[in-house]
Amino acid sequence: MDTITVRFIQPGPMGPRLDLEVQAVADGRSLMKVAVDAGLDAIAADCGGVMTCATCHVIVPPSWLPRLDPMSADEDTMLDYTAVPRQPGSRLSCQIRLRPELDGLQVELPQRQY
């Protein structure tokens, strides 16, 4: 399978959802890159994905966390600098590499990135 679907859930109790079809996930593109390429304003990605800004913060539901690569110490540190306080499922979308087993991944977007 080289196409997967990722759902971005906008902030708020009934926030709108945006489903993106991502092709050629075997290349390991980041979730941040996919969001930026789709013009999703809720992912600022000020640093371009080099993990120096924390403006690509997303919240991953607990059921999806075991499917992601483990969080690095650097990512863990950067999450202390997010505009909205981190939550148990907080991750930087620049560090989430898409692959076929993440088909159906859902992430919540914080109220703001800066």
N, CA, C and O of each residue as an XYZ file, in Angstrom:
456
protein
N       0.859     -1.175      0.000
C       0.000      0.000      0.000
C       0.897      1.228      0.000
O       1.705      1.395      0.914
N       0.775      2.083     -0.995
C       1.532      3.296     -0.885
C       0.726      4.532     -0.634
O       1.272      5.635     -0.675
N      -0.542      4.396     -0.377
C      -1.368      5.546     -0.014
C      -2.012      5.280      1.338
O      -2.588      4.217      1.568
N      -1.906      6.259      2.225
C      -2.579      6.161      3.512
C      -3.410      7.423      3.720
O      -3.228      8.425      3.028
N      -4.315      7.357      4.676
C      -5.111      8.513      5.041
C      -4.738      8.937      6.458
O      -4.608      8.109      7.360
N      -4.570     10.240      6.628
C      -4.293     10.822      7.936
C      -5.369     11.847      8.213
O      -5.706     12.648      7.341
N      -5.913     11.833      9.419
C      -6.962     12.779      9.806
C      -6.414     13.789     10.805
O      -5.866     13.425     11.845
N      -6.572     15.067     10.468
C      -6.225     16.169     11.356
C      -7.517     16.699     11.963
O      -8.449     17.044     11.236
N      -7.578     16.764     13.278
C      -8.769     17.238     13.980
C      -8.474     18.625     14.508
O      -7.583     18.810     15.337
N      -9.228     19.598     14.023
C      -9.044     20.994     14.413
C      -9.457     21.188     15.874
O     -10.239     20.395     16.399
N      -8.949     22.224     16.534
C      -9.271     22.467     17.944
C     -10.762     22.714     18.177
O     -11.493     23.143     17.284
N     -11.179     22.432     19.395
C     -12.566     22.667     19.795
C     -13.323     21.369     19.937
O     -12.935     20.353     19.360
N     -14.416     21.393     20.709
C     -15.157     20.164     20.978
C     -15.736     19.516     19.722
O     -15.860     18.293     19.656
N     -16.080     20.308     18.753
C     -16.610     19.762     17.499
C     -15.769     20.267     16.333
O     -16.292     20.585     15.265
N     -14.464     20.336     16.553
C     -13.566     20.866     15.540
C     -13.688     20.121     14.222
O     -13.873     18.905     14.197
N     -13.584     20.860     13.131
C     -13.652     20.197     11.825
C     -12.482     19.240     11.629
O     -11.430     19.369     12.254
N     -12.697     18.300     10.763
C     -11.682     17.299     10.471
C     -11.229     17.443      9.024
O     -12.018     17.772      8.138
N      -9.965     17.195      8.809
C      -9.414     17.222      7.465
C      -8.717     15.896      7.235
O      -7.752     15.560      7.920
N      -9.210     15.152      6.274
C      -8.579     13.890      5.905
C      -7.682     14.122      4.700
O      -8.123     14.654      3.681
N      -6.432     13.723      4.820
C      -5.480     13.853      3.718
C      -5.054     12.470      3.260
O      -4.713     11.609      4.070
N      -5.079     12.273      1.962
C      -4.513     11.054      1.399
C      -3.057     11.327      1.092
O      -2.721     12.291      0.404
N      -2.206     10.475      1.604
C      -0.768     10.643      1.447
C      -0.265      9.502      0.580
O      -0.434      8.329      0.912
N       0.353      9.862     -0.532
C       0.876      8.851     -1.445
C       2.358      8.646     -1.222
O       3.053      9.521     -0.705
N       2.827      7.488     -1.614
C       4.247      7.135     -1.568
C       4.827      7.312     -0.169
O       5.855      7.967      0.004
N       4.165      6.723      0.832
C       4.648      6.871      2.203
C       5.948      6.109      2.459
O       6.574      6.298      3.502
N       6.352      5.276      1.551
C       7.593      4.518      1.743
C       8.814      5.428      1.815
O       9.868      5.011      2.295
N       8.683      6.667      1.341
C       9.837      7.566      1.388
C      10.058      8.168      2.773
O      11.029      8.897      2.973
N       9.177      7.877      3.735
C       9.374      8.321      5.110
C       9.116      9.793      5.354
O       9.681     10.381      6.276
N       8.262     10.394      4.528
C       7.928     11.805      4.752
C       7.363     12.009      6.137
O       6.724     11.121      6.701
N       7.604     13.179      6.676
C       7.076     13.475      8.003
C       5.642     13.956      7.916
O       5.201     14.476      6.891
N       4.932     13.774      8.997
C       3.563     14.269      9.100
C       3.544     15.787      8.929
O       2.616     16.327      8.326
N       4.545     16.475      9.447
C       4.639     17.926      9.302
C       4.731     18.321      7.838
O       4.044     19.248      7.410
N       5.553     17.651      7.070
C       5.734     17.971      5.648
C       4.433     17.793      4.887
O       4.081     18.618      4.043
N       3.728     16.730      5.181
C       2.445     16.476      4.529
C       1.463     17.598      4.845
O       0.764     18.082      3.955
N       1.409     18.014      6.116
C       0.487     19.079      6.528
C       0.843     20.408      5.856
O      -0.039     21.118      5.371
N       2.116     20.736      5.829
C       2.563     21.987      5.204
C       2.276     21.961      3.701
O       1.777     22.944      3.153
N       2.580     20.862      3.038
C       2.323     20.744      1.602
C       0.841     20.874      1.266
O       0.479     21.336      0.184
N      -0.019     20.459      2.213
C      -1.470     20.550      2.006
C      -2.007     21.935      2.375
O      -3.195     22.204      2.202
N      -1.134     22.816      2.882
C      -1.564     24.164      3.245
C      -2.314     24.239      4.557
O      -3.101     25.163      4.764
N      -2.090     23.293      5.444
C      -2.759     23.272      6.741
C      -2.136     24.337      7.643
O      -1.031     24.150      8.153
N      -2.835     25.441      7.840
C      -2.307     26.578      8.600
C      -2.032     26.261     10.064
O      -1.223     26.944     10.692
N      -2.675     25.252     10.620
C      -2.525     24.941     12.038
C      -1.157     24.341     12.374
O      -0.809     24.216     13.548
N      -0.389     23.976     11.362
C       0.979     23.504     11.558
C       1.891     24.600     11.028
O       2.040     24.757      9.816
N       2.504     25.364     11.940
C       3.337     26.491     11.521
C       4.672     26.025     10.938
O       5.118     26.538      9.911
N       5.302     25.063     11.589
C       6.566     24.496     11.101
C       7.604     25.567     10.795
O       8.240     25.544      9.741
N       7.766     26.489     11.708
C       8.677     27.620     11.492
C      10.110     27.201     11.175
O      10.790     27.871     10.399
N      10.571     26.111     11.760
C      11.967     25.709     11.552
C      12.130     24.767     10.361
O      13.253     24.391     10.023
N      11.043     24.388      9.732
C      11.133     23.516      8.570
C      11.368     22.059      8.891
O      11.682     21.270      8.000
N      11.223     21.693     10.139
C      11.338     20.287     10.510
C      12.664     19.878     11.108
O      12.983     18.689     11.142
N      13.448     20.838     11.582
C      14.728     20.483     12.191
C      14.661     20.478     13.723
O      15.691     20.450     14.397
N      13.451     20.506     14.254
C      13.191     20.348     15.684
C      13.813     21.450     16.538
O      14.446     21.175     17.558
N      13.625     22.713     16.107
C      14.129     23.826     16.909
C      13.048     24.832     17.263
O      13.355     25.882     17.829
N      11.761     24.539     16.940
C      10.740     25.559     17.189
C       9.498     25.048     17.912
O       8.830     25.838     18.579
N       9.166     23.794     17.813
C       7.982     23.195     18.444
C       6.672     23.772     17.919
O       5.661     23.733     18.620
N       6.668     24.313     16.686
C       5.432     24.864     16.118
C       4.723     23.868     15.196
O       3.901     24.253     14.364
N       5.049     22.603     15.353
C       4.345     21.548     14.615
C       3.742     20.537     15.594
O       3.541     19.367     15.266
N       3.466     21.018     16.787
C       2.908     20.217     17.881
C       1.568     19.604     17.467
O       0.705     20.298     16.928
N       1.399     18.324     17.717
C       0.123     17.628     17.552
C      -0.095     16.753     18.769
O       0.841     16.430     19.501
N      -1.348     16.374     18.973
C      -1.674     15.455     20.066
C      -2.178     14.162     19.437
O      -3.151     14.155     18.684
N      -1.502     13.085     19.760
C      -1.813     11.773     19.197
C      -2.646     10.998     20.212
O      -2.253     10.893     21.374
N      -3.790     10.455     19.797
C      -4.592      9.650     20.732
C      -3.799      8.457     21.254
O      -2.955      7.912     20.544
N      -4.070      8.049     22.505
C      -3.309      6.954     23.127
C      -3.249      5.676     22.292
O      -2.233      4.981     22.309
N      -4.310      5.357     21.568
C      -4.312      4.109     20.793
C      -3.291      4.118     19.650
O      -2.884      3.057     19.178
N      -2.884      5.284     19.213
C      -1.917      5.389     18.119
C      -0.469      5.477     18.599
O       0.448      5.173     17.837
N      -0.249      5.884     19.834
C       1.113      6.112     20.320
C       2.033      4.894     20.178
O       3.187      5.069     19.788
N       1.582      3.674     20.474
C       2.488      2.525     20.343
C       2.921      2.257     18.901
O       3.921      1.576     18.674
N       2.193      2.777     17.945
C       2.533      2.543     16.536
C       3.586      3.520     16.008
O       4.144      3.319     14.930
N       3.847      4.562     16.765
C       4.830      5.562     16.341
C       6.224      5.153     16.786
O       6.387      4.371     17.722
N       7.228      5.694     16.104
C       8.599      5.494     16.561
C       8.731      6.127     17.940
O       8.035      7.100     18.234
N       9.598      5.605     18.783
C       9.774      6.184     20.117
C      10.233      7.642     20.035
O      10.914      8.048     19.094
N       9.840      8.407     21.039
C      10.231      9.805     21.122
C      11.701      9.904     21.535
O      12.150      9.214     22.450
N      12.430     10.763     20.851
C      13.831     10.986     21.216
C      13.899     11.941     22.406
O      12.924     12.620     22.729
N      15.046     11.982     23.041
C      15.251     12.914     24.157
C      15.130     14.359     23.676
O      14.600     15.209     24.392
N      15.618     14.641     22.468
C      15.518     15.996     21.923
C      14.071     16.410     21.695
O      13.689     17.539     22.003
N      13.269     15.503     21.156
C      11.851     15.815     20.956
C      11.170     16.043     22.300
O      10.380     16.975     22.449
N      11.470     15.210     23.258
C      10.886     15.348     24.589
C      11.206     16.726     25.174
O      10.339     17.364     25.771
N      12.426     17.174     25.007
C      12.822     18.498     25.493
C      12.084     19.604     24.754
O      11.598     20.546     25.380
N      11.993     19.505     23.436
C      11.329     20.555     22.647
C       9.842     20.664     22.991
O       9.265     21.747     22.885
N       9.228     19.579     23.393
C       7.807     19.624     23.750
C       7.551     20.482     24.988
O       6.410     20.863     25.250
N       8.586     20.784     25.741
C       8.445     21.696     26.878
C       8.280     23.146     26.419
O       7.975     24.021     27.229
N       8.479     23.401     25.132
C       8.412     24.766     24.593
C       7.202     24.997     23.686
O       7.158     25.997     22.969
N       6.237     24.107     23.706
C       5.054     24.306     22.874
C       4.202     25.441     23.431
O       4.215     25.711     24.632
N       3.457     26.107     22.535
C       2.613     27.245     22.934
C       1.464     26.804     23.830
O       1.059     27.536     24.733
N       0.952     25.635     23.588
C      -0.119     25.047     24.389
C       0.532     23.950     25.224
O       1.297     23.151     24.684
N       0.253     23.888     26.518
C       0.918     22.875     27.355
C       0.829     21.471     26.764
O      -0.203     21.053     26.239
N       1.926     20.776     26.869
C       1.968     19.411     26.342
C       0.992     18.511     27.081
O       0.642     18.755     28.236
N       0.571     17.487     26.402
C      -0.340     16.489     26.944
C       0.333     15.124     26.823
O       1.381     15.008     26.188
N      -0.255     14.097     27.419
C       0.384     12.776     27.330
C       0.646     12.315     25.889
O       1.625     11.610     25.645
N      -0.192     12.691     24.951
C      -0.003     12.273     23.555
C       0.703     13.293     22.688
O       0.718     13.152     21.465
N       1.289     14.322     23.289
C       1.958     15.357     22.506
C       3.170     14.807     21.768
O       3.983     14.071     22.327
N       3.268     15.181     20.507
C       4.426     14.842     19.672
C       4.686     16.009     18.731
O       3.807     16.840     18.505
N       5.875     16.068     18.193
C       6.183     17.023     17.135
C       5.947     16.302     15.809
O       6.510     15.235     15.564
N       5.118     16.889     14.966
C       4.770     16.199     13.719
C       5.967     16.053     12.787
O       5.947     15.207     11.893
N       7.003     16.857     12.980
C       8.211     16.698     12.156
C       8.948     15.404     12.497
O       9.804     14.961     11.731
N       8.629     14.801     13.624
C       9.301     13.581     14.062
C       8.462     12.325     13.817
O       8.891     11.217     14.137
N       7.279     12.499     13.256
C       6.422     11.352     12.938
C       6.620     11.012     11.468
O       6.162     11.740     10.587
N       7.299      9.911     11.210
C       7.554      9.452      9.845
C       6.403      8.553      9.411
O       6.088      7.559     10.065
N       5.788      8.920      8.305
C       4.636      8.160      7.832
C       5.080      6.888      7.139
O       6.076      6.862      6.416
N       4.316      5.839      7.377
C       4.568      4.529      6.779
C       3.224      3.808      6.682
O       2.261      4.231      7.321
N       3.135      2.747      5.912
C       1.838      2.093      5.665
C       1.053      1.725      6.920
O      -0.174      1.823      6.920
N       1.724      1.307      7.982
C       0.996      0.886      9.184
C       0.349      2.055      9.930
O      -0.355      1.838     10.916
N       0.575      3.285      9.478
C      -0.072      4.441     10.092
C      -1.304      4.881      9.310
O      -1.810      5.983      9.520
N      -1.786      4.038      8.418
C      -3.021      4.347      7.689
C      -4.160      4.534      8.688
O      -4.409      3.670      9.529
N      -4.844      5.666      8.588
C      -5.943      5.975      9.500
C      -5.526      6.795     10.702
O      -6.362      7.114     11.548
N      -4.233      7.148     10.801
C      -3.741      7.943     11.926
C      -4.579      9.210     12.091
O      -4.889      9.898     11.119
N      -4.936      9.503     13.340
C      -5.650     10.734     13.667
C      -4.789     11.529     14.640
O      -4.214     10.977     15.578
N      -4.711     12.828     14.402
C      -4.000     13.705     15.323
C      -4.846     14.934     15.586
O      -5.520     15.445     14.692
N      -4.803     15.398     16.821
C      -5.499     16.625     17.185
C      -4.527     17.787     17.098
O      -3.350     17.661     17.435
N      -5.033     18.908     16.645
C      -4.216     20.110     16.540
C      -4.464     20.987     17.757
O      -5.610     21.128     18.186
N      -3.420     21.579     18.323
C      -3.614     22.447     19.492
C      -4.294     23.769     19.106
O      -4.389     24.101     17.924
N      -4.757     24.506     20.094
C      -5.423     25.787     19.853
C      -4.535     26.760     19.092
O      -5.017     27.539     18.269
N      -3.235     26.711     19.370
C      -2.301     27.605     18.679
C      -0.907     26.986     18.728
O      -0.622     26.115     19.550
N      -0.047     27.458     17.827
C       1.322     26.946     17.765
C       2.345     27.945     18.283
O       3.487     27.569     18.547
N       1.963     29.208     18.435
C       2.902     30.212     18.960
C       2.160     31.286     19.669
O       2.771     32.223     20.182
